[in-house]
Amino acid sequence: MENTEIVKKAYEYFANGDVAGLLELYTDDIKWQTPIVENAAYSGAREGKNAVAEFFEQLGASEEFSHFAPTEFIAQGDRVVVLGETTATVKATGHSFSTEWVHICTVRDGKISSFKEFFDNAAANKAFLLTAAA
C-alpha cells in the first residue's frame, strides 16, 4: 500500500469508529501530538499505541463530531499532509466549534509512525469553557 493509501485508510477507520483498525496502522512507538486545549484530557503529546488508544477514548468522551472531513492529501517521501475541516460539540458544555485543520503523518515501513495536528485551538478552548457563549 502507498503511504497516501495507508493514511486514507486511517481516516476511513476513524469515520467508522474502528479504533482497533486504526491502531493496526500505527507503529508501536508512534509519536502523537495535538495542540493543547484547556479542559480537554486528550490534548498534548503522547507516545505509543496504548497512549494513542487512550487519546481516542478521551476524544470520544469529550466531543461529538457533526462534521469531520479530510479534504486534501499531499504526499512527499515518507510524509502525508492532510487538510480538513471539523465541527464538533463539547459534551460537557454543549458548545460547538468549527475549525480547519492540518495533519502531518509520517509513514515508516508501511505504518504511521508519527501524527502531528494543527487547528484553531482558541475556538476549541472557548467551546470547552463552561462560561463560553454558545
C-alpha positions in Angstrom: 0.0 0.0 0.0 1.2 3.5 -0.8 1.7 6.0 2.0 -1.3 8.0 1.0 -3.5 4.9 0.9 -2.4 4.0 4.4 -3.3 7.4 5.7 -6.6 7.4 3.9 -7.4 4.1 5.4 -6.8 5.6 8.9 -9.4 8.3 8.2 -11.8 5.6 7.0 -11.3 3.7 10.2 -11.8 6.9 12.2 -15.0 7.7 10.4 -16.3 4.2 11.2 -15.3 4.4 14.9 -12.8 1.5 14.3 -10.1 2.3 16.8 -8.7 -1.3 16.7 -8.3 -0.9 12.9 -6.6 2.5 13.4 -4.1 1.1 15.9 -3.1 -1.6 13.5 -2.0 1.1 11.1 0.4 2.7 13.7 3.9 1.7 14.7 4.3 0.5 18.4 6.3 3.6 19.1 4.1 6.2 17.3 4.6 9.8 18.3 1.4 11.7 18.6 0.9 15.5 19.1 -2.1 17.7 19.2 -2.5 21.3 20.3 -3.2 22.0 23.9 -6.9 22.6 24.7 -7.8 23.7 28.2 -10.0 21.1 30.0 -9.5 18.6 27.1 -7.8 15.5 28.5 -7.0 14.3 25.0 -4.8 17.2 24.1 -1.0 17.3 24.1 1.8 14.9 23.3 1.7 11.1 23.6 3.9 8.2 22.6 3.0 4.5 21.8 -0.1 2.7 20.8 -1.6 2.5 24.3 -1.3 6.2 24.7 -3.0 6.8 21.3 -5.8 4.4 22.2 -6.3 6.5 25.3 -6.4 9.6 23.1 -9.3 8.2 21.1 -11.2 7.1 24.3 -10.8 10.6 25.7 -11.7 12.3 22.5 -14.9 10.2 22.2 -15.8 11.0 25.8 -15.2 14.8 25.2 -16.6 15.6 21.8 -19.4 14.7 19.4 -18.5 15.3 15.7 -21.2 16.6 13.4 -18.7 17.1 10.6 -15.2 15.7 10.1 -13.8 15.7 6.6 -10.3 15.3 5.2 -10.4 17.4 2.0 -6.9 17.1 0.5 -4.0 14.6 0.8 -0.5 15.8 -0.2 2.3 13.3 -0.2 6.1 13.6 -0.5 8.5 11.0 0.5 7.5 9.4 3.9 5.2 12.3 4.8 1.5 12.7 4.0 -0.1 16.1 4.9 -3.9 16.1 5.2 -6.0 19.2 5.1 -9.5 19.1 6.5 -12.4 20.6 8.5 -14.3 19.7 11.6 -17.4 20.8 13.5 -17.7 19.3 17.0 -19.8 19.8 20.1 -18.1 19.6 23.5 -20.3 17.1 25.6 -19.6 18.8 28.9 -20.6 22.3 27.8 -22.9 21.7 24.8 -20.9 24.4 22.9 -19.8 23.8 19.3 -16.8 24.9 17.4 -15.7 24.6 13.8 -12.1 24.6 12.5 -10.0 23.8 9.6 -7.0 21.5 10.4 -3.7 20.2 9.1 -2.5 16.7 10.0 1.1 15.7 9.2 1.6 11.9 9.1 5.0 10.1 8.7 4.9 6.6 7.4 7.7 4.1 8.2 7.7 0.5 6.9 4.1 0.6 5.9 2.8 2.1 9.2 2.1 5.5 10.5 5.0 6.4 12.9 4.0 10.0 13.8 1.0 12.2 13.7 1.0 16.0 14.4 -2.1 18.1 14.3 -2.7 21.8 13.9 -6.1 23.5 14.3 -7.7 26.6 15.8 -7.3 25.6 19.4 -8.6 29.1 20.5 -12.0 28.1 19.2 -11.8 24.7 20.9 -10.7 26.4 24.2 -13.7 28.6 24.1 -16.1 25.7 23.5 -14.5 23.8 26.4 -15.1 26.7 28.8 -18.3 26.3 30.8 -18.9 30.0 30.6 -18.3 30.2 26.8 -21.0 31.8 24.7 -22.9 29.3 22.8 
